[in-house]
């Protein structure tokens, strides 16, 4: 077998190997793409279910607000929602107050805090008072200090050795 035949046969083997590799890669890529599409579809369906749950919750809360009788667990959840909504409302009031603003008591227009009348609806405004929240500060215990008997350097109580003379 001469050199060119060997090169031709080697080229043929490399080509066959490349073709097999291509087929394997194409097959695996196709499967990955199909799997990804299936997973996307499943995620879309799960999101659709979450949307339905959301709508059911909104409808249940509307029923509660309309005075319809609900199971105790739904009533409890609706009361939690009301409590959280009041907290949010108080936060919004405090935020506006910090910017010297407030909402009109009649039309909810955001107005300057010192306005006696709303510029949009003309309603007379009551003076508002905001309670300052006290932020609890945690007491931090200061580490005790001690004095080295040899060099008189101050050291923290939890230090085993002096950093100056190592006693």
Wavefront OBJ file of the C-alpha trace (Angstrom):
o trace
v 0.000 0.000 0.000
v 1.451 3.257 -1.010
v 1.380 6.516 0.910
v -1.631 7.977 -0.949
v -3.727 4.872 -0.295
v -2.888 5.118 3.401
v -3.849 8.806 3.446
v -7.065 8.023 1.577
v -7.967 5.206 3.983
v -7.138 7.381 7.015
v -9.258 10.189 5.583
v -12.115 7.749 5.060
v -11.892 6.539 8.710
v -11.754 10.119 10.021
v -14.749 11.008 7.875
v -16.732 8.021 9.181
v -15.817 8.934 12.761
v -16.858 12.547 12.199
v -20.133 11.405 10.645
v -20.909 9.137 13.630
v -20.022 11.942 16.057
v -22.262 14.362 14.131
v -25.183 11.911 14.285
v -24.732 11.376 18.044
v -24.471 15.132 18.701
v -27.459 15.872 16.457
v -29.504 13.175 18.206
v -28.599 14.436 21.687
v -29.186 18.063 20.675
v -32.588 17.142 19.288
v -33.496 15.408 22.533
v -32.310 18.379 24.594
v -34.390 20.741 22.465
v -37.465 18.504 22.792
v -36.962 18.207 26.560
v -36.591 21.977 26.881
v -39.798 22.560 24.908
v -41.640 20.051 27.119
v -40.325 21.713 30.284
v -41.326 25.156 28.996
v -44.833 23.838 28.319
v -45.017 22.373 31.853
v -43.818 25.687 33.343
v -46.427 27.580 31.306
v -49.145 25.248 32.589
v -47.926 25.673 36.196
v -48.003 29.454 35.729
v -51.542 29.148 34.401
v -52.535 27.213 37.539
v -50.918 29.907 39.718
v -52.970 32.515 37.837
v -56.141 30.557 38.530
v -55.213 30.295 42.226
v -54.619 34.044 42.261
v -58.015 34.711 40.658
v -59.698 32.315 43.114
v -58.084 34.164 46.001
v -59.186 37.535 44.683
v -62.740 36.240 44.199
v -62.755 34.752 47.707
v -61.554 38.042 49.168
v -64.233 39.923 47.195
v -66.850 37.538 48.609
v -65.517 38.270 52.110
v -65.705 42.032 51.516
v -69.265 41.630 50.189
v -70.223 39.956 53.477
v -70.647 36.435 52.151
v -70.028 33.607 54.577
v -66.749 31.780 54.079
v -65.066 28.884 55.792
v -63.130 29.867 58.935
v -59.762 29.354 57.227
v -60.703 31.680 54.348
v -62.056 34.262 56.797
v -58.799 34.086 58.770
v -56.760 34.580 55.584
v -58.932 37.516 54.520
v -58.401 39.163 57.906
v -54.644 38.716 57.486
v -54.911 40.455 54.111
v -56.783 43.366 55.710
v -54.161 43.689 58.436
v -51.331 43.741 55.896
v -53.202 46.277 53.736
v -53.514 48.588 56.769
v -49.771 48.253 57.414
v -49.048 49.153 53.788
v -51.396 52.118 54.011
v -49.620 53.375 57.169
v -46.239 52.993 55.478
v -47.484 54.993 52.485
v -48.794 57.739 54.803
v -45.450 57.930 56.626
v -43.544 57.975 53.345
v -45.645 60.853 52.037
v -45.265 62.666 55.359
v -41.467 62.488 55.069
v -41.793 64.264 51.702
v -44.195 66.862 53.191
v -47.118 65.330 51.313
v -50.340 63.499 52.154
v -53.481 62.119 50.499
v -56.707 64.061 50.336
v -59.196 62.514 52.755
v -61.900 62.673 50.072
v -60.381 61.926 46.652
v -56.975 60.441 47.633
v -55.112 62.990 45.519
v -51.546 63.507 46.753
v -51.328 67.056 48.075
v -48.956 69.188 50.122
v -49.117 68.477 53.822
v -50.057 72.053 54.807
v -52.971 72.413 52.348
v -56.175 73.248 54.198
v -58.215 72.382 51.104
v -57.619 69.851 48.323
v -56.753 71.589 45.035
v -58.552 68.841 43.078
v -61.870 68.324 44.903
v -61.912 71.316 47.270
v -62.539 69.174 50.367
v -61.393 70.650 53.681
v -58.444 68.715 55.117
v -57.982 67.719 58.734
v -54.611 68.196 60.377
v -52.685 64.962 60.597
v -50.364 63.651 63.240
v -47.849 60.926 62.641
v -46.566 58.857 65.555
v -42.826 58.465 65.513
v -41.789 54.859 65.818
v -39.044 54.208 68.282
v -36.440 51.871 66.921
v -35.136 49.504 69.536
v -31.390 49.530 69.690
v -29.697 46.373 70.769
v -27.376 46.780 73.696
v -23.911 45.692 72.754
v -21.852 44.460 75.645
v -18.448 46.061 75.610
v -15.699 43.516 76.140
v -13.985 43.832 79.470
v -10.402 45.047 79.481
v -7.506 43.837 81.546
v -3.966 45.086 82.149
v -0.855 43.049 81.446
v 1.084 42.581 84.717
v 4.451 42.854 82.963
v 4.148 45.729 80.462
v 0.870 47.365 81.676
v -0.679 47.292 78.187
v -4.492 47.231 78.073
v -5.922 44.052 76.545
v -9.397 42.683 75.922
v -10.616 40.171 78.440
v -10.887 37.392 75.856
v -7.224 37.719 74.804
v -5.111 34.923 76.254
v -1.710 36.505 75.593
v -0.540 40.102 75.709
v 0.014 41.450 72.200
v 3.027 43.457 73.411
v 5.088 41.067 75.540
v 3.198 37.770 75.101
v 2.642 37.007 78.769
l 1 2 3 4 5 6 7 8 9 10 11 12 13 14 15 16 17 18 19 20 21 22 23 24 25 26 27 28 29 30 31 32 33 34 35 36 37 38 39 40 41 42 43 44 45 46 47 48 49 50 51 52 53 54 55 56 57 58 59 60 61 62 63 64 65 66 67 68 69 70 71 72 73 74 75 76 77 78 79 80 81 82 83 84 85 86 87 88 89 90 91 92 93 94 95 96 97 98 99 100 101 102 103 104 105 106 107 108 109 110 111 112 113 114 115 116 117 118 119 120 121 122 123 124 125 126 127 128 129 130 131 132 133 134 135 136 137 138 139 140 141 142 143 144 145 146 147 148 149 150 151 152 153 154 155 156 157 158 159 160 161 162 163 164 165 166 167
